[in-house]
């Protein structure tokens, strides 16, 4: 049926299935005589075994989704993977999605492929409207495609940074809809930035007949992000949404899924990919989903949501203990932020030093964001880079509850963070005592004089 099985398969069954696919490829035929320049020859047995002898890759020179006559097994693998992944996207919340394909590029380059496909539909367009998110790859995806990003600054609502819809619409009117390639919005992001107002943006795009591409990098694991995409497509316009394989399905980096609601447009994107492509990302995600089944993947999504609540409550307690606070970002379902005001006021370098301390203590993924850092990316200067705003009110630390996180990860992180913050407090007290002694000595000397 081309759907993800409800119950996962055991490893022996998956390996048998892959070997059956592999023997359908011409390079594995007994007595095969290859006289072309690409015959699936592999000199290393280790490399052949690593790829289950599926050597031909996917697609043909003109279409990444096309069937290869000499590689029936690899072609079937590609078709099945896309079908199974589509089933899982529906299961995760975007029920009306009609088409998707796995592309052997990470999210940034996959977004670039979407923009290049739109170029043929809108030859006059040179601008992309982009509500700001401080992540280099999504900014560079527009530059690499040859377009000019029009950065829309976010608005501060409480602690949250949200989409400035008025600014988006004003910029569309100022530039002219025909000169705009698309609106490039974001769902999954680091707090205090929260997912864009997708429904409202989708309505604006429909009203002005402007395409809408959504960066859904690690949003498949969040029912809230997927609901936003579903609703956006229902009330307005979403042409394609792109998500990473590694972040959502726990496979090696190197693949993404491009999905949408118009099958012909998604096919156009797949035909834009030049040449054949590596089958590795497709193979990795198919193996993973066959081993998990829908029940296993649902359990991972459920555990992630539970761990988010646990991380939120425990991080709030820790913040209170250190006279800080957990920033109030209810619209962000994956990432959390804790203020570092006291640290920032103590020492300018203390915030970045905290990040180094956590990293050397084997805490990965936590981000510390100081106030006022400036960074230039492709000749565009971002003030307050990493904080998604020119002047966010305080420095802060990010932590996320992503798919696969365990309670032990949260507990160890909190323990190490607590220890690091206590070290800073101890140093600050010692420095204060030294300063007080120095002041007292200076006052005594003045009296003696």
N, C-alpha and C positions, 0 to 999 in steps of 0.2 A: 504493500500500500504506500510505500515511500514515506512512512511516518516513523517517528522515534518509538521504539518498543516501550511498553509501560514498565516492564521489569528489565533490568540490565542483564546483558549476556556475560558469561564467564570468559576469561582470557583465551582459553583453548578454542571456544566457539568463534570468537572474533578472529583469531589467527587462522583458523580453518577457512573462514569466510574470505579473508584477505588473500590467502593462497589461491582460492578458487578464482578470485578476480584476476590475480596476477597471471595465471596460466592462460587467460584469454588474450593477453598481450603478445604480439608477434615475436618480441625479443625472447620470450620464454617457450616458443614452439620448438619441439624436437625437429631437427633438420632444417630450421629456418636459414634462409640464405639472404642476407641483407647486403645490398649494394648501393645504398643511399648514404647521405652524409649524416643522418641522424637515425641510428638503428637501435638505440637503447643499450649500447654496449657499456658495461661497467667493469673496470679492471679489478677493483677491490671487492672481494667477497663481503667484507665488513660493511661497505657502503651499500651493496646490493641487499644484504639482510636488513640493514637499518630502514630501507625503504620497501621492504617486503617484495622486492623485485618489480615494483611498480615504477618503472624508470621513465616512461614516455611523457610524464606530466599530464596536464589537462589542456583542452582547447586545441584550436588550430590557428594558423597564422592570422586569420581574419576575425576570430571570435573565440574568446576564452571559454564560452559555454558550448562550443561545437563538439560533435563527436569525431574521434579519430578512427578511421577504418582499421589501422594497424594496431590500435590500442583499445580494443573493446572493453577490457577490464578496467583500465584507467578512466575511460569515458563513463562507464557505468558507476564507478566510484564517485566521479564528479557529480553526475545527475542525482545519485542517492544522497550525497552529502547536502547538496542544495535543498533537496526535498525535505530531509530530516531537520535541517536548520530552520527552514520555513515553518515547519510544524512546531518547533520549540519557541520561535518568536511569537507565534500565535498563543501558545501555552503561557508565555510570559506576560501577555496582556495586549498585544497589538493584533486583534483578532481579524481585522479586515485587510491585513497585508496580503498582497497577491503574488509577489515575486521577490526572490532574493538570490544572490550568488556569493560564494566565498571567493575572495580575491587574495592572492599571495602578496599582499602589501599591508603594512600597518595603517592605522586610521588616517594619518595625515596625507599620505600618498593616495589613499582611496578617496578622500575628499577632493583632492586635486583631479582625479579621474572624473568625478561628478561635474566639477566646474568646467573641465575641458569639453565634456559632452554638451553642456548647456551653451558653450560658445557657438556651436553650429546653429542652435535655435535662436540665439540673440546676438547676431554679428556686430551690432552697434554698441553693445554693452561693454563697459570697462570697469564698473564699480561693483563691489560686493558690500552690502550692508551687514555689519558684524557687531552685535552687542559684545562689548569687551569681556574677554576671559584671558587671564594671563597664563597662557600655555603656548609655548613657541610653535609646536607643530601645526596647530590649527591656524595660526596666523600665517606661517610659512606656506601652508597648503594653497592659500589664495595667491601669494606672491609667485610661487612656483608655476602656477597655472597662467600667470601673466596678467593678473587683475590687480586693481588698486583697492585695498581694504578701506572701508569708511568706518572708522571706529566710533561706536556709540557708547559713551560713558554710562555706567550704571547709576541708578539712584539709590540712596541709602534710606531704607525703611526700617526703623529700629536698628537692629544689628545687621540686618540682611542687605545684600546688594542685589537689586532687582532690575529687570528690563525697563528702560525708559521708552515707553511706547510712543509718547508724543514726539520725542526726538527722532525716533525711527521714521515716523510718518512725515515729519517736517523735512527730513533729509531726502526722502523719496520725492517729495514735491519740489524740493530745491534742485535736485539732480535730474529729474525727469525719469519716469518709470522705464522708458525704453533704453535708457543708458545704464540701467542696473541689471546685472546678471542674475542676482538672487539675493535673498536674505539668508545669512549663514548663522543659525542659532545653535544653542548648546543646552543639553539636559544635564548630564552628570558633570559635576565640577566640585572644586574645593570650597568649603565654607570659608567665609560668610557669603560668598557668591552662591546663589541658589539657581535652580533650573530656570531658563527663560520662560516668559509668559507665552508658551507655545500656541495656545488656543487663539489669543489675541493677535499674535504675529501671523498665524495662519489665515486669519480673517483679513488682515491688512494685505497679505500677499494675494489672496483671492480677489479682493476689491481692486487692486492695482495691476492684476495679471502679471505678477512677478513670481518666478520660481522660488521654492523654499527648500533648502538643504539643512538637515539637522545632524549635528555632531552628537551622537548618542554613545560616545566612546565606551563607557562602562555602565550604561543605563539598562541593559537587558536584565541585570540582576535586581533591578529596582522596579517594583510594581507601579510606583508613583511616576517614574520617568516614562515607563511604557504606556501608562494611562494618558499622560500628557500628549504623547505622539498619537495615540488612538483618537483622542478628543480633537486634537489639531486637525487631523485628516477628516474627521466627521464634520466639523463646523467651517473649515477653511481649506487651505492648500498646503500640503507637504509632498514634495516631489520624490525625495529620497532621504533615508536616514542611515547613518553609518555607525557600526559598532565594532569594537576590537574583539578578536577571538581570545587572546590571552587573558584579558581582564574579566571576561564574562564566562569563559569555559575552562580556564586554568590549563591552557596549552602553551607551548613555547611562543614567544613573540614572532610575528611575521605574517599574520593574516588578519583579515577583517571581513565583515559581511556588509554588503550594500543591499538595502531592501527598500521597497516602495509599494505604492498602491496602484501604479499604472504599469502593467507588465511590459508594454512596448517600450516605455522609457528606460526601465531597468535593463532590457535587452540591448538598447542603444548604448548604455554605459558599458555593458560587457563586450560589445563589439568595438568599443573605443580602445580597449586594452590591446596593445600591439604584440602579436606573436603568441606562442604557447606560454604556459606558466607552470610553475612548480606545483606538484600535487601534495607537497608535504603538509601545508596548513589544512587542506581538505581531509587528508588522511588522519591527521592528529585529532581534528574535531569530531570526525565520524567515529573513530575508536573511542573517544571520550564519551560521546553521547550513547553509543551502543553499550558501553560498560555501565553507565549510570541509569539509562532508561529515564522515562519521564518522572517516575516516582523518585528516583535518586536525585534528579536535578531539582525537583520541587522541594525535596528535603533540604538541599543546600540553600535554596532561596529562603526557606523558612528559618533555617539556622542563622543565616546572615542578618535577617530582620531582628531576630531575638538578640543577637550579639550587638546590634546597633543600640537597642534599648539598654542593654547592660553597660556597654561602653559609655553611653550618654550619662547614665545615673552615677556610675563610678567616677567618671571624669569630673562631673559636677561636684562630687564630694571632695575630690582632691583639690579642685580649684578653690573651693570655699576654705579649705584648710590652709591654703597659701595666700589668702586674701586676694584671690583672683576670681574670675567668673567664667562659666561656660556661656559662650555667646548664644543668644536666642535665635536659632536659624531653623524654625520648624519646617520650612519648605525644602530643606536639603535632606534627602533620605539616606545618604551614604556617608557624608563627611561632617565632622564636628570641628569646632574651633574654641580654644581656651585663651582668654586674654593673658598677656604677659606685661601688664602695665608696670607693676612694681619692679620687674627685672629691667625693663626699658628705662625707667627713671633712675635706677641705680647706676647703670653703666651702659654707654652706647653700644659697646661690643658684646654685652652679656647675652643678648638675644641670639645672635649668631653662634656664640660660644656654646649656648645650650644645645643647639642643633648638632654641633661637633661632638659634644659630650654624649648625646644620645646615640649618635652613629658609632662612636668608638665602643659603646656599651651594647652594640649589636641590636639597636632598635632601628629598623629600616621602615621607610614610608612616612614617618612623622616629618612634617615640614614646619620650620620656624620662619615667621614672616616679620622682619623688622619694619619700622616705619620709614618711609621716604627713600627707599632704594630706587635707583634710576637705571634703566637698561635700554639699550638700543638694539632693535631687531630689524634687520633689513632696512636700515636708514629711518625707521620710525622709533621715536623715543617714548618709552612708557615711564611715566612718573608713578612712584609707589608700586613698582613691578612686583608681581606675585600676589599682591593684595586685591587686584582687579579694580582698583580705584586710585585716583591721583593722591588722595589724602585720607586714608582710612583712619578712624579715631585712635586706634591702638595697635601695638604689636600683638601677635598671637601665634599659637601653635595649632597645627592641624593633625587630626588623626581620623582614620576612616575605618568603617566596618564593611569590608569588601567580601565577596563570595570566597568561602574556604577558611575564613578567620575562625579561630577557636578561642574558648574561654581562657585557656592558658596564655595565648598571645596577649589578650587584654590585660590579664593579671600581671604578667611579667612587665609589660610596657608601663603600667601605672606604678609598679614598684620602683622601676628604674627612673621614671620621670620624677617621682616623689623624692628619691634620693638625690637627684641632680639639683632640684629646686632647694632642698634643704642645705646642700653645699653652698649654693649662692647666698642663702640667708645667713648662714654661719659666717661666710666671708664678709658680707655686708656689715654684720654686727662687729666683727673684729676691726674692720676699717673704721667704723663709727667710733669704737672705743679708742683706737689710736688717735683719731682726729680730736676727740674730747680731751685726751691726755696732752696732746700737743697744744691745744687751746689753753688748757689750764696752766701749763708750763710757761706759755707766752705771757699770760696774764700775771703770773707770779713775778716773772722777770721785769715786767713793766712797773709793778708795785715796788720792787726792790730798787729800781732806777729812781 
